Amino acid sequence: MDMNQIEFSQPSFFYLLIIPALMLAYYLFRQHTMHASIQISDLKMFEGRSPGLKAHFRHLPFILRLAGIVLLIFALARPQSSVSWEDSKTEGIDIVLALDISGSMLAEDFKPNRLEAAKEVAMQFITNRPSDRIGLVVYSAESFTQCPLTTDHPVLLNLFKDVKQGMIEDGTAIGYGLATAVSRLKESIAKSKVIILLTDGENNRGDISPATAAEIAQTFGIKVYTIGVGTKGMAPFPATDFFGRKVYQQVEVKIDEETLTRIADITGGKYFRATSKDALEKIYAEIDQLEKTELDVKKFSQKHEEYLPFVLLAALALIIEILLRLTIYRNLP
């Protein structure tokens, strides 16, 4: 019996422990005040003699009686052990991250740059959602699926690390990126389907308009959260001078917030503007709260009465105490 797993259903009976406490106090008081009834003038006859076992264990009957009473009180408190388990069912959410990897994502108003900051925050978001299927779409002038929907998040995170600017032709085709993400979700039977689309620019490539892609998403019941990244005004952009040295140019930040807001409105999502990495982290944290995975957990427990060992031990202690008092420690008249 593991006492760490024992609970007492009637703990009020522990107030009765004051009885053995008072018995102990009275017993100690008696031992302190008792005096010998026979006075002997000379103790030489007892020199060299040691007390026998009976003298050494003279307190044993009282200790056994005290232990028996304490064990009976524990039994009255109804000790119970319990076996519990959970029956859980996860209502997962399917999420596709659509990440802009155009050249402007190398701007360093975010450290080390927009793309790396966006990757780092998104990877933390993935780590915090172990129950969801998550996929990754990257886009610039074109778009492709870097990772289909999966619950194998270590694989997804490794593929995320491989994402870099220049993988595909440069440009910003928001419509393509959104349409590719929709294609990964349209067959999903998940209770909730979400796209998180991140960009730092304006739609300037592709044959599919962002609004058309948003309407397709809405048709399939897909919610789109859009994020515009970039400081307001100018941002430092790395370049190379005539001598091959790294220099910075101040480039104007142009984000089509009107289009991103429209995409979110059409699909029932929300538009966010991130002007720093800290702001981007807060945005992902807010999306994490808005799209919480539902977990249906049923808890079961089965209790077993555990008073019998206490009763048996108490009975054993009291029986031994009675036998000792009737035999070895019997008081003669």
Beta strands, then each sheet from edge to edge (+ up, - down):
strand 1: 6-8
strand 2: 79-91
strand 3: 93-100
strand 4: 133-139
strand 5: 143-150
strand 6: 192-199
strand 7: 222-229
strand 8: 234-240
strand 9: 246-252
strand 10: 270-274
strand 11: 294-305
sheet 1: 1+ 2- 11+
sheet 2: 5+ 4- 3- 6- 7- 10-
sheet 3: 8+ 9-
end
